[in-house]
């Protein structure tokens, strides 16, 4: 697996990456609008994004399903905090547009009867430095 070579980002590093790439979408990625989580459409051109980093920590065997919403957002909110240790961010990889570098988060949701690839734009202002979730390794 080439994944082992991906850098694992914490909240600070994720925010830096998002800040460095804060710009308008290019023509290639403009169709991908996901201020909050969206299902990745079947027609989405997979080669438009490349994986550049991950939030999945190899030292956390069983990432928590707990979510982080101190301000009352929900999982689908456009203002939901991006807290890397919490669900679903602890299952996410960081992707960027191959053309302009605009960053996204992606993970695969395993429902009871379906598997869905989800995508969300990454914005620095949403990245939250959160306390460790209950049950996480010290
Ligand atoms: Zn782009």
Backbone and ligand atoms as CSV (ligand in chain L), in Angstrom:
chain,resi,resn,atom,element,x,y,z
A,1,UNK,N,N,0.834,-1.206,0.000
A,1,UNK,CA,C,0.000,0.000,0.000
A,1,UNK,C,C,0.864,1.250,0.000
A,2,UNK,N,N,0.546,2.158,-0.889
A,2,UNK,CA,C,1.279,3.413,-0.921
A,2,UNK,C,C,0.827,4.329,0.210
A,3,UNK,N,N,-0.317,3.996,0.841
A,3,UNK,CA,C,-0.859,4.852,1.887
A,3,UNK,C,C,0.108,5.082,3.043
A,4,UNK,N,N,0.980,4.115,3.311
A,4,UNK,CA,C,1.863,4.254,4.466
A,4,UNK,C,C,2.771,5.474,4.332
A,5,UNK,N,N,2.988,5.921,3.110
A,5,UNK,CA,C,3.866,7.061,2.895
A,5,UNK,C,C,3.157,8.400,3.109
A,6,UNK,N,N,1.852,8.374,3.253
A,6,UNK,CA,C,1.119,9.628,3.415
A,6,UNK,C,C,1.404,10.252,4.773
A,7,UNK,N,N,1.643,11.551,4.804
A,7,UNK,CA,C,1.800,12.195,6.111
A,7,UNK,C,C,0.476,12.176,6.880
A,8,UNK,N,N,0.567,11.953,8.180
A,8,UNK,CA,C,-0.607,11.998,9.044
A,8,UNK,C,C,-0.663,13.391,9.663
A,9,UNK,N,N,-1.732,14.116,9.389
A,9,UNK,CA,C,-1.816,15.502,9.845
A,9,UNK,C,C,-2.621,15.608,11.134
A,10,UNK,N,N,-2.181,16.506,12.021
A,10,UNK,CA,C,-3.023,16.864,13.156
A,10,UNK,C,C,-3.781,18.143,12.785
A,11,UNK,N,N,-4.564,18.644,13.734
A,11,UNK,CA,C,-5.431,19.788,13.428
A,11,UNK,C,C,-4.626,20.998,12.959
A,12,UNK,N,N,-3.506,21.260,13.635
A,12,UNK,CA,C,-2.702,22.435,13.260
A,12,UNK,C,C,-2.173,22.321,11.833
A,13,UNK,N,N,-1.655,21.132,11.516
A,13,UNK,CA,C,-1.087,20.929,10.181
A,13,UNK,C,C,-2.172,20.966,9.106
A,14,UNK,N,N,-3.344,20.431,9.481
A,14,UNK,CA,C,-4.464,20.434,8.536
A,14,UNK,C,C,-4.902,21.863,8.249
A,15,UNK,N,N,-4.926,22.680,9.309
A,15,UNK,CA,C,-5.321,24.080,9.139
A,15,UNK,C,C,-4.312,24.815,8.263
A,16,UNK,N,N,-3.029,24.534,8.491
A,16,UNK,CA,C,-1.994,25.182,7.670
A,16,UNK,C,C,-2.155,24.834,6.199
A,17,UNK,N,N,-2.417,23.546,5.959
A,17,UNK,CA,C,-2.602,23.101,4.579
A,17,UNK,C,C,-3.799,23.826,3.958
A,18,UNK,N,N,-4.881,23.927,4.712
A,18,UNK,CA,C,-6.084,24.574,4.193
A,18,UNK,C,C,-5.830,26.058,3.925
A,19,UNK,N,N,-5.085,26.698,4.834
A,19,UNK,CA,C,-4.790,28.121,4.648
A,19,UNK,C,C,-3.936,28.340,3.407
A,20,UNK,N,N,-2.967,27.460,3.222
A,20,UNK,CA,C,-2.056,27.600,2.092
A,20,UNK,C,C,-2.787,27.453,0.760
A,21,UNK,N,N,-3.913,26.749,0.784
A,21,UNK,CA,C,-4.635,26.469,-0.457
A,21,UNK,C,C,-5.986,27.167,-0.523
A,22,UNK,N,N,-6.145,28.226,0.255
A,22,UNK,CA,C,-7.427,28.934,0.264
A,22,UNK,C,C,-7.541,29.826,-0.969
A,23,UNK,N,N,-8.247,29.367,-1.966
A,23,UNK,CA,C,-8.454,30.163,-3.178
A,23,UNK,C,C,-9.687,29.645,-3.890
A,24,UNK,N,N,-10.098,30.358,-4.899
A,24,UNK,CA,C,-11.293,29.961,-5.631
A,24,UNK,C,C,-11.028,28.670,-6.404
A,25,UNK,N,N,-12.073,27.877,-6.610
A,25,UNK,CA,C,-11.907,26.645,-7.382
A,25,UNK,C,C,-11.494,26.935,-8.823
A,26,UNK,N,N,-10.763,26.026,-9.410
A,26,UNK,CA,C,-10.439,26.154,-10.829
A,26,UNK,C,C,-11.565,25.507,-11.631
A,27,UNK,N,N,-11.452,25.537,-12.932
A,27,UNK,CA,C,-12.518,25.003,-13.774
A,27,UNK,C,C,-12.700,23.499,-13.565
A,28,UNK,N,N,-11.594,22.859,-13.269
A,28,UNK,CA,C,-11.651,21.416,-13.165
A,28,UNK,C,C,-12.412,20.939,-11.922
A,29,UNK,N,N,-12.261,21.664,-10.799
A,29,UNK,CA,C,-12.881,21.201,-9.558
A,29,UNK,C,C,-14.100,22.023,-9.163
A,30,UNK,N,N,-14.472,23.008,-9.982
A,30,UNK,CA,C,-15.573,23.901,-9.614
A,30,UNK,C,C,-16.884,23.146,-9.413
A,31,UNK,N,N,-17.051,22.039,-10.125
A,31,UNK,CA,C,-18.301,21.291,-10.019
A,31,UNK,C,C,-18.448,20.591,-8.670
A,32,UNK,N,N,-17.342,20.466,-7.975
A,32,UNK,CA,C,-17.359,19.764,-6.699
A,32,UNK,C,C,-17.671,20.764,-5.586
A,33,UNK,N,N,-18.947,20.872,-5.265
A,33,UNK,CA,C,-19.383,21.805,-4.216
A,33,UNK,C,C,-19.854,20.993,-3.021
A,34,UNK,N,N,-19.139,21.120,-1.927
A,34,UNK,CA,C,-19.491,20.345,-0.740
A,34,UNK,C,C,-19.039,21.078,0.515
A,35,UNK,N,N,-19.744,22.180,0.846
A,35,UNK,CA,C,-19.397,22.892,2.084
A,35,UNK,C,C,-19.575,21.988,3.303
A,36,UNK,N,N,-20.583,21.131,3.256
A,36,UNK,CA,C,-20.747,20.065,4.242
A,36,UNK,C,C,-20.578,18.747,3.497
A,37,UNK,N,N,-20.648,17.631,4.213
A,37,UNK,CA,C,-20.455,16.332,3.560
A,37,UNK,C,C,-21.478,16.085,2.466
A,38,UNK,N,N,-21.004,15.585,1.348
A,38,UNK,CA,C,-21.869,15.189,0.237
A,38,UNK,C,C,-21.428,13.826,-0.247
A,39,UNK,N,N,-22.377,13.064,-0.773
A,39,UNK,CA,C,-22.004,11.816,-1.431
A,39,UNK,C,C,-21.274,12.171,-2.719
A,40,UNK,N,N,-20.192,11.493,-2.974
A,40,UNK,CA,C,-19.442,11.730,-4.206
A,40,UNK,C,C,-20.234,11.109,-5.358
A,41,UNK,N,N,-20.561,11.910,-6.334
A,41,UNK,CA,C,-21.421,11.401,-7.397
A,41,UNK,C,C,-20.691,10.354,-8.240
A,42,UNK,N,N,-21.483,9.451,-8.796
A,42,UNK,CA,C,-20.914,8.355,-9.579
A,42,UNK,C,C,-20.228,8.870,-10.838
A,43,UNK,N,N,-20.619,10.080,-11.255
A,43,UNK,CA,C,-20.050,10.631,-12.479
A,43,UNK,C,C,-18.799,11.465,-12.203
A,44,UNK,N,N,-18.465,11.589,-10.921
A,44,UNK,CA,C,-17.300,12.393,-10.579
A,44,UNK,C,C,-16.034,11.813,-11.209
A,45,UNK,N,N,-15.245,12.690,-11.773
A,45,UNK,CA,C,-14.004,12.273,-12.429
A,45,UNK,C,C,-12.927,12.026,-11.361
A,46,UNK,N,N,-12.673,10.749,-11.074
A,46,UNK,CA,C,-11.787,10.392,-9.959
A,46,UNK,C,C,-10.389,10.966,-10.127
A,47,UNK,N,N,-9.938,11.112,-11.352
A,47,UNK,CA,C,-8.566,11.563,-11.571
A,47,UNK,C,C,-8.399,13.068,-11.327
A,48,UNK,N,N,-9.497,13.765,-11.008
A,48,UNK,CA,C,-9.396,15.205,-10.757
A,48,UNK,C,C,-8.794,15.505,-9.390
A,49,UNK,N,N,-8.811,14.506,-8.509
A,49,UNK,CA,C,-8.255,14.701,-7.170
A,49,UNK,C,C,-7.127,13.717,-6.923
A,50,UNK,N,N,-6.149,14.141,-6.151
A,50,UNK,CA,C,-5.121,13.196,-5.711
A,50,UNK,C,C,-5.003,13.257,-4.191
A,51,UNK,N,N,-4.659,12.093,-3.630
A,51,UNK,CA,C,-4.568,11.959,-2.183
A,51,UNK,C,C,-3.207,12.478,-1.739
A,52,UNK,N,N,-3.200,13.398,-0.762
A,52,UNK,CA,C,-1.933,13.990,-0.353
A,52,UNK,C,C,-1.579,13.744,1.109
A,53,UNK,N,N,-2.576,13.401,1.914
A,53,UNK,CA,C,-2.290,13.197,3.337
A,53,UNK,C,C,-3.459,12.433,3.939
A,54,UNK,N,N,-3.338,12.110,5.215
A,54,UNK,CA,C,-4.420,11.392,5.872
A,54,UNK,C,C,-4.607,11.919,7.289
A,55,UNK,N,N,-5.782,11.703,7.824
A,55,UNK,CA,C,-6.045,12.007,9.235
A,55,UNK,C,C,-6.132,10.717,10.044
A,56,UNK,N,N,-5.969,9.579,9.372
A,56,UNK,CA,C,-6.071,8.271,10.051
A,56,UNK,C,C,-4.770,7.981,10.775
A,57,UNK,N,N,-4.847,7.900,12.076
A,57,UNK,CA,C,-3.654,7.668,12.883
A,57,UNK,C,C,-3.427,6.177,13.063
A,58,UNK,N,N,-2.198,5.757,12.765
A,58,UNK,CA,C,-1.898,4.331,12.846
A,58,UNK,C,C,-1.855,3.844,14.292
A,59,UNK,N,N,-1.717,4.771,15.248
A,59,UNK,CA,C,-1.657,4.349,16.656
A,59,UNK,C,C,-3.046,4.238,17.285
A,60,UNK,N,N,-4.073,4.584,16.534
A,60,UNK,CA,C,-5.441,4.439,17.055
A,60,UNK,C,C,-6.077,3.246,16.352
A,61,UNK,N,N,-6.251,2.166,17.105
A,61,UNK,CA,C,-6.693,0.928,16.497
A,61,UNK,C,C,-8.169,0.984,16.108
A,62,UNK,N,N,-8.956,1.588,16.968
A,62,UNK,CA,C,-10.395,1.576,16.778
A,62,UNK,C,C,-10.915,3.012,16.895
A,63,UNK,N,N,-10.816,3.786,15.794
A,63,UNK,CA,C,-11.174,5.205,15.877
A,63,UNK,C,C,-12.614,5.394,16.364
A,64,UNK,N,N,-12.798,6.394,17.197
A,64,UNK,CA,C,-14.092,6.601,17.831
A,64,UNK,C,C,-15.176,6.978,16.813
A,65,UNK,N,N,-16.419,6.677,17.180
A,65,UNK,CA,C,-17.574,7.126,16.398
A,65,UNK,C,C,-18.138,8.423,16.975
A,66,UNK,N,N,-17.527,8.902,18.063
A,66,UNK,CA,C,-17.990,10.150,18.673
A,66,UNK,C,C,-17.758,11.307,17.712
A,67,UNK,N,N,-18.714,12.226,17.668
A,67,UNK,CA,C,-18.581,13.418,16.835
A,67,UNK,C,C,-18.324,14.624,17.726
A,68,UNK,N,N,-17.810,15.676,17.126
A,68,UNK,CA,C,-17.457,16.878,17.880
A,68,UNK,C,C,-18.280,18.056,17.377
A,69,UNK,N,N,-19.266,18.453,18.180
A,69,UNK,CA,C,-20.156,19.551,17.778
A,69,UNK,C,C,-20.419,20.490,18.962
A,70,UNK,N,N,-19.398,21.171,19.450
A,70,UNK,CA,C,-19.589,22.016,20.639
A,70,UNK,C,C,-20.576,23.162,20.407
A,71,UNK,N,N,-20.753,23.580,19.146
A,71,UNK,CA,C,-21.638,24.719,18.894
A,71,UNK,C,C,-22.987,24.282,18.333
A,72,UNK,N,N,-23.311,23.001,18.465
A,72,UNK,CA,C,-24.636,22.543,18.073
A,72,UNK,C,C,-24.794,22.245,16.593
A,73,UNK,N,N,-23.703,22.153,15.852
A,73,UNK,CA,C,-23.811,21.753,14.450
A,73,UNK,C,C,-24.142,20.268,14.394
A,74,UNK,N,N,-24.423,19.757,13.217
A,74,UNK,CA,C,-24.559,18.308,13.082
A,74,UNK,C,C,-23.603,17.838,11.997
A,75,UNK,N,N,-23.581,16.523,11.800
A,75,UNK,CA,C,-22.581,15.929,10.911
A,75,UNK,C,C,-22.604,16.536,9.510
A,76,UNK,N,N,-23.777,17.017,9.074
A,76,UNK,CA,C,-23.924,17.503,7.699
A,76,UNK,C,C,-23.748,19.013,7.586
A,77,UNK,N,N,-23.611,19.691,8.703
A,77,UNK,CA,C,-23.543,21.149,8.670
A,77,UNK,C,C,-22.328,21.644,7.899
A,78,UNK,N,N,-22.526,22.770,7.210
A,78,UNK,CA,C,-21.396,23.397,6.526
A,78,UNK,C,C,-20.433,23.999,7.539
A,79,UNK,N,N,-20.920,24.239,8.768
A,79,UNK,CA,C,-20.037,24.806,9.791
A,79,UNK,C,C,-19.618,23.755,10.828
A,80,UNK,N,N,-19.836,22.488,10.536
A,80,UNK,CA,C,-19.409,21.438,11.468
A,80,UNK,C,C,-17.895,21.493,11.620
A,81,UNK,N,N,-17.402,21.463,12.853
A,81,UNK,CA,C,-15.949,21.524,13.047
A,81,UNK,C,C,-15.256,20.302,12.449
A,82,UNK,N,N,-14.097,20.553,11.866
A,82,UNK,CA,C,-13.255,19.457,11.367
A,82,UNK,C,C,-12.264,19.132,12.479
A,83,UNK,N,N,-12.598,18.118,13.265
A,83,UNK,CA,C,-11.771,17.715,14.406
A,83,UNK,C,C,-11.173,16.352,14.086
A,84,UNK,N,N,-9.885,16.322,13.750
A,84,UNK,CA,C,-9.291,15.104,13.179
A,84,UNK,C,C,-9.430,13.837,14.023
A,85,UNK,N,N,-9.558,13.967,15.349
A,85,UNK,CA,C,-9.635,12.757,16.174
A,85,UNK,C,C,-11.052,12.193,16.246
A,86,UNK,N,N,-12.023,12.940,15.720
A,86,UNK,CA,C,-13.433,12.550,15.845
A,86,UNK,C,C,-13.988,12.038,14.531
A,87,UNK,N,N,-15.092,11.286,14.643
A,87,UNK,CA,C,-15.789,10.777,13.480
A,87,UNK,C,C,-16.405,11.923,12.700
A,88,UNK,N,N,-16.426,11.912,11.373
A,88,UNK,CA,C,-15.799,10.897,10.529
A,88,UNK,C,C,-14.368,11.262,10.120
A,89,UNK,N,N,-13.869,12.382,10.697
A,89,UNK,CA,C,-12.563,12.889,10.235
A,89,UNK,C,C,-11.432,11.906,10.532
A,90,UNK,N,N,-11.624,11.101,11.595
A,90,UNK,CA,C,-10.588,10.115,11.931
A,90,UNK,C,C,-10.526,8.968,10.924
A,91,UNK,N,N,-11.385,8.994,9.921
A,91,UNK,CA,C,-11.345,8.015,8.833
A,91,UNK,C,C,-11.016,8.668,7.497
A,92,UNK,N,N,-10.681,9.935,7.536
A,92,UNK,CA,C,-10.545,10.707,6.292
A,92,UNK,C,C,-9.127,10.715,5.741
A,93,UNK,N,N,-9.090,10.838,4.441
A,93,UNK,CA,C,-7.861,11.199,3.774
A,93,UNK,C,C,-8.022,12.611,3.225
A,94,UNK,N,N,-6.897,13.268,3.027
A,94,UNK,CA,C,-6.894,14.624,2.492
A,94,UNK,C,C,-6.546,14.543,1.009
A,95,UNK,N,N,-7.362,15.156,0.193
A,95,UNK,CA,C,-7.193,15.138,-1.252
A,95,UNK,C,C,-7.060,16.558,-1.748
A,96,UNK,N,N,-6.466,16.703,-2.915
A,96,UNK,CA,C,-6.431,18.035,-3.508
A,96,UNK,C,C,-6.692,17.931,-4.999
A,97,UNK,N,N,-7.204,19.033,-5.531
A,97,UNK,CA,C,-7.413,19.132,-6.970
A,97,UNK,C,C,-6.043,19.053,-7.650
A,98,UNK,N,N,-5.916,18.201,-8.658
A,98,UNK,CA,C,-4.618,18.038,-9.309
A,98,UNK,C,C,-4.211,19.313,-10.046
A,99,UNK,N,N,-5.179,20.147,-10.365
A,99,UNK,CA,C,-4.884,21.347,-11.125
A,99,UNK,C,C,-4.571,22.548,-10.247
A,100,UNK,N,N,-5.402,22.794,-9.224
A,100,UNK,CA,C,-5.241,24.038,-8.449
A,100,UNK,C,C,-4.904,23.795,-6.985
A,101,UNK,N,N,-4.944,22.551,-6.538
A,101,UNK,CA,C,-4.559,22.267,-5.168
A,101,UNK,C,C,-5.643,22.492,-4.130
A,102,UNK,N,N,-6.854,22.843,-4.568
A,102,UNK,CA,C,-7.957,23.058,-3.624
A,102,UNK,C,C,-8.190,21.776,-2.823
A,103,UNK,N,N,-8.216,21.890,-1.490
A,103,UNK,CA,C,-8.236,20.685,-0.654
A,103,UNK,C,C,-9.639,20.178,-0.291
A,104,UNK,N,N,-9.718,18.870,-0.175
A,104,UNK,CA,C,-10.967,18.187,0.191
A,104,UNK,C,C,-10.655,17.083,1.192
A,105,UNK,N,N,-11.677,16.693,1.925
A,105,UNK,CA,C,-11.594,15.506,2.764
A,105,UNK,C,C,-12.516,14.452,2.167
A,106,UNK,N,N,-12.079,13.196,2.259
A,106,UNK,CA,C,-12.919,12.099,1.760
A,106,UNK,C,C,-12.834,10.917,2.715
A,107,UNK,N,N,-13.968,10.226,2.851
A,107,UNK,CA,C,-13.963,8.952,3.568
A,107,UNK,C,C,-15.079,8.098,2.995
A,108,UNK,N,N,-15.087,6.845,3.377
A,108,UNK,CA,C,-16.111,5.926,2.894
A,108,UNK,C,C,-17.028,5.580,4.056
A,109,UNK,N,N,-18.311,5.858,3.880
A,109,UNK,CA,C,-19.310,5.548,4.893
A,109,UNK,C,C,-19.833,4.132,4.643
A,110,UNK,N,N,-19.692,3.293,5.671
A,110,UNK,CA,C,-20.201,1.928,5.555
A,110,UNK,C,C,-21.536,1.844,6.275
A,111,UNK,N,N,-22.627,1.969,5.529
A,111,UNK,CA,C,-23.950,1.838,6.118
A,111,UNK,C,C,-24.320,0.365,6.186
A,112,UNK,N,N,-25.484,0.077,6.740
A,112,UNK,CA,C,-25.914,-1.305,6.837
A,112,UNK,C,C,-26.052,-1.956,5.471
A,113,UNK,N,N,-26.552,-1.189,4.501
A,113,UNK,CA,C,-26.881,-1.772,3.200
A,113,UNK,C,C,-26.214,-1.042,2.047
A,114,UNK,N,N,-25.289,-0.186,2.371
A,114,UNK,CA,C,-24.686,0.581,1.292
A,114,UNK,C,C,-23.278,1.014,1.694
A,115,UNK,N,N,-22.516,1.348,0.700
A,115,UNK,CA,C,-21.217,1.976,0.911
A,115,UNK,C,C,-21.250,3.266,0.139
A,116,UNK,N,N,-20.899,4.356,0.780
A,116,UNK,CA,C,-20.994,5.641,0.114
A,116,UNK,C,C,-19.696,6.410,0.299
A,117,UNK,N,N,-19.156,6.888,-0.796
A,117,UNK,CA,C,-17.979,7.751,-0.721
A,117,UNK,C,C,-18.428,9.173,-0.480
A,118,UNK,N,N,-17.884,9.795,0.544
A,118,UNK,CA,C,-18.297,11.159,0.861
A,118,UNK,C,C,-17.129,12.119,0.739
A,119,UNK,N,N,-17.477,13.352,0.420
A,119,UNK,CA,C,-16.460,14.380,0.187
A,119,UNK,C,C,-16.904,15.674,0.851
A,120,UNK,N,N,-15.952,16.425,1.360
A,120,UNK,CA,C,-16.239,17.741,1.925
A,120,UNK,C,C,-15.076,18.661,1.620
A,121,UNK,N,N,-15.406,19.887,1.228
A,121,UNK,CA,C,-14.363,20.889,1.027
A,121,UNK,C,C,-13.658,21.122,2.361
A,122,UNK,N,N,-12.379,21.385,2.286
A,122,UNK,CA,C,-11.625,21.691,3.498
A,122,UNK,C,C,-11.382,23.188,3.585
A,123,UNK,N,N,-11.899,23.795,4.661
A,123,UNK,CA,C,-11.682,25.223,4.892
A,123,UNK,C,C,-11.010,25.409,6.246
A,124,UNK,N,N,-9.995,26.248,6.256
A,124,UNK,CA,C,-9.190,26.424,7.473
A,124,UNK,C,C,-10.043,26.831,8.670
A,125,UNK,N,N,-11.060,27.671,8.419
A,125,UNK,CA,C,-11.835,28.181,9.554
A,125,UNK,C,C,-12.677,27.095,10.225
A,126,UNK,N,N,-12.847,25.971,9.562
A,126,UNK,CA,C,-13.616,24.880,10.177
A,126,UNK,C,C,-12.742,23.920,10.986
A,127,UNK,N,N,-11.435,24.004,10.789
A,127,UNK,CA,C,-10.566,23.056,11.478
A,127,UNK,C,C,-10.512,23.401,12.963
A,128,UNK,N,N,-10.799,22.415,13.795
A,128,UNK,CA,C,-10.888,22.646,15.237
A,128,UNK,C,C,-9.824,21.844,15.969
A,129,UNK,N,N,-9.143,22.502,16.893
A,129,UNK,CA,C,-8.261,21.785,17.798
A,129,UNK,C,C,-9.130,21.364,18.977
A,130,UNK,N,N,-9.461,20.078,19.024
A,130,UNK,CA,C,-10.421,19.569,20.006
A,130,UNK,C,C,-9.699,18.722,21.037
A,131,UNK,N,N,-10.289,18.590,22.222
A,131,UNK,CA,C,-9.716,17.656,23.199
A,131,UNK,C,C,-9.792,16.228,22.672
A,132,UNK,N,N,-8.927,15.365,23.136
A,132,UNK,CA,C,-8.961,13.952,22.715
A,132,UNK,C,C,-10.327,13.372,23.037
A,133,UNK,N,N,-10.868,12.573,22.127
A,133,UNK,CA,C,-12.174,11.953,22.410
A,133,UNK,C,C,-12.037,10.919,23.523
A,134,UNK,N,N,-13.169,10.623,24.184
A,134,UNK,CA,C,-13.126,9.616,25.247
A,134,UNK,C,C,-12.627,8.281,24.703
A,135,UNK,N,N,-11.761,7.635,25.424
A,135,UNK,CA,C,-11.294,6.310,25.012
A,135,UNK,C,C,-10.106,6.333,24.077
A,136,UNK,N,N,-9.663,7.526,23.654
A,136,UNK,CA,C,-8.518,7.588,22.747
A,136,UNK,C,C,-7.230,7.292,23.501
A,137,UNK,N,N,-6.246,6.882,22.771
A,137,UNK,CA,C,-4.946,6.637,23.377
A,137,UNK,C,C,-4.326,7.962,23.815
A,138,UNK,N,N,-3.582,7.919,24.887
A,138,UNK,CA,C,-2.956,9.146,25.382
A,138,UNK,C,C,-1.798,9.526,24.481
L,1,ZN,ZN,ZN,-9.160,22.905,-8.882
